[in-house]
Structures are given as structure tokens and as C-alpha cells.
Amino acid sequence: MSATLADDLIGVVERATEPLQRLSEADVSSKPGPGQWSKKEILGHLIDSAANNHHRFVRAQQVDHLAFPDYQQDEWVRIQRYNDRSWTEIVELWRAYNHHLAHVIRQIPSDKLGVTCDVGPAEPPTLQGLVEDYLPHLIHHLRQLGVT
């Protein structure tokens, strides 16, 4: 399971990278409306998602049950001010981080996939559920960016 998901993740990331790189700085910096994220902020959110899930994927392998802080996505994006970064740097970081995350996913032993993970107020998913949910979430946001 983990190897296939990791391969799928790499495939999506590689297919999206070049179209992302072609987007203009002006296009990716503009916000479509008040309270909405720019394309830089959407990709920044995907970096934050990778970072949070990286911790979850690693930490869940160290315990029988993981209690992880809730991810406050709007605060993460606001604090990191992605609109102030170069688009090229954001794309490079997103690509590299997901390559590393794919490597981490490949290493998860099958006996750890059932570890439950409290990550917010909802019913705790298993590590397998978190891994399986990562790629659809990424694809959802890449569609918002117009690259899948």
C-alpha cells in the first residue's frame, strides 16, 4: 500500500511541477477576493500540509496512539506570509518536500498503519487513513491552481 501511494504522489507532483513553474508571479500573488488565498498561499498551504503530515507519519510509528495538535491552516498561512516569497522558491520547496514525504511513506511498516491518530475534534483516523487522505487533499488544491 505505502509504495503505491508514494509512487502516485511522486507522479502527481512531477506532472504538476512544470505547469506550476509557468505561472506568472502576478497571477500567483493576486487574491481572488477578500478572505481568499492567493495561489502562493494555496501552494504554501500544501507545504504546511506536507509538514504536518510528515510529523504525523513519523511520530505515529513511535507510539501506539498519537495525539497531535489541531492544524490551524489559516494561521499557518498568515504567519508564514507566502505572498512575500518567490513563486519559484515555493514551488521548489513544495516539490522537494513531497519527494521526501513519498520516501517516508514508503518506509512505513504495515504493522504501524493501524495506529490511531488524534489530529483534531473528529473521530481519530488511523495512520493508514492519514496517508490515504493526503494525496486527494493535494489534488483538490492543485485543481484550484489549475494544474491537474
URRAJO-V947881 format. One record per residue. N is the residue number from 1. RES is the residue in one small letter. PHI is phi as a letter, one per 40 degrees, with the letter a starting at -180 (NA if undefined). BURIAL is # if it has 16 or more other ideal C-beta (glycine too) atoms within 10 Angstrom, else .. D_CENTER is the distance of its C-alpha to the mean C-alpha in Angstrom with 2 decimals. Layout:
N/RES/PHI/BURIAL/D_CENTER + N/RES/PHI/BURIAL/D_CENTER
This chain:
1/m/NA/./18.74 + 2/s/c/#/16.22 + 3/a/c/./17.51 + 4/t/c/./17.35 + 5/l/c/#/13.73 + 6/a/c/#/12.95 + 7/d/c/./15.31 + 8/d/c/./13.87 + 9/l/c/#/10.38 + 10/i/d/#/12.44 + 11/g/d/./14.60 + 12/v/c/#/12.20 + 13/v/c/#/10.79 + 14/e/c/./14.46 + 15/r/c/./15.82 + 16/a/c/#/13.68 + 17/t/c/#/14.25 + 18/e/c/./17.94 + 19/p/d/./17.89 + 20/l/c/#/15.41 + 21/q/c/./17.80 + 22/r/c/./20.70 + 23/l/c/#/19.75 + 24/s/c/./22.16 + 25/e/d/./21.55 + 26/a/c/./23.54 + 27/d/c/./21.56 + 28/v/c/#/18.12 + 29/s/c/#/19.69 + 30/s/c/./21.53 + 31/k/c/./20.60 + 32/p/c/./21.78 + 33/g/a/./23.38 + 34/p/d/./23.80 + 35/g/g/./20.91 + 36/q/b/./18.49 + 37/w/c/#/15.71 + 38/s/c/#/16.47 + 39/k/c/#/14.44 + 40/k/d/#/13.75 + 41/e/c/#/12.46 + 42/i/c/#/10.24 + 43/l/c/#/8.65 + 44/g/c/#/8.86 + 45/h/d/#/7.09 + 46/l/c/#/3.93 + 47/i/c/#/5.20 + 48/d/c/#/6.08 + 49/s/c/#/3.48 + 50/a/c/#/3.39 + 51/a/c/./6.89 + 52/n/c/#/7.74 + 53/n/c/#/7.02 + 54/h/d/#/8.75 + 55/h/c/./11.53 + 56/r/c/#/11.83 + 57/f/c/#/12.11 + 58/v/c/./14.66 + 59/r/c/./16.50 + 60/a/c/#/17.03 + 61/q/c/#/18.94 + 62/q/c/./21.29 + 63/v/b/./22.52 + 64/d/c/./23.86 + 65/h/a/./21.96 + 66/l/b/#/19.01 + 67/a/b/./19.23 + 68/f/b/#/16.14 + 69/p/c/./16.23 + 70/d/c/./14.94 + 71/y/c/./11.91 + 72/q/c/./13.67 + 73/q/d/./11.21 + 74/d/c/./14.21 + 75/e/c/./15.63 + 76/w/d/#/12.70 + 77/v/c/#/12.74 + 78/r/c/./16.55 + 79/i/c/./17.13 + 80/q/c/./15.25 + 81/r/f/./17.02 + 82/y/d/#/14.82 + 83/n/c/#/17.78 + 84/d/c/./19.87 + 85/r/c/./17.95 + 86/s/c/./18.82 + 87/w/d/#/16.76 + 88/t/d/./17.41 + 89/e/c/./16.03 + 90/i/c/#/12.74 + 91/v/c/#/12.44 + 92/e/c/./13.66 + 93/l/c/#/11.31 + 94/w/d/#/8.16 + 95/r/c/#/10.24 + 96/a/c/./11.54 + 97/y/c/#/8.63 + 98/n/c/#/7.39 + 99/h/c/./11.13 + 100/h/c/./11.49 + 101/l/c/#/8.99 + 102/a/c/#/11.06 + 103/h/c/./14.06 + 104/v/c/#/13.29 + 105/i/d/#/12.85 + 106/r/c/./16.16 + 107/q/c/./17.88 + 108/i/c/#/17.48 + 109/p/c/./21.07 + 110/s/d/./21.91 + 111/d/c/./23.82 + 112/k/b/#/20.77 + 113/l/c/#/18.86 + 114/g/c/./21.04 + 115/v/c/#/20.24 + 116/t/c/#/19.60 + 117/c/b/#/16.99 + 118/d/c/./17.84 + 119/v/b/#/14.75 + 120/g/i/./16.65 + 121/p/c/./19.80 + 122/a/c/./19.19 + 123/e/d/./20.61 + 124/p/c/#/18.85 + 125/p/c/#/16.90 + 126/t/c/#/17.40 + 127/l/d/#/15.13 + 128/q/d/#/15.58 + 129/g/c/./14.51 + 130/l/c/#/11.20 + 131/v/c/#/10.67 + 132/e/c/./12.11 + 133/d/c/./10.12 + 134/y/c/#/6.62 + 135/l/c/#/7.90 + 136/p/d/./9.92 + 137/h/c/./7.45 + 138/l/c/#/5.85 + 139/i/c/#/9.63 + 140/h/d/./10.76 + 141/h/c/#/9.42 + 142/l/c/#/10.62 + 143/r/c/./13.83 + 144/q/c/./14.11 + 145/l/c/#/14.13 + 146/g/g/./16.75 + 147/v/b/#/15.58 + 148/t/b/./15.48
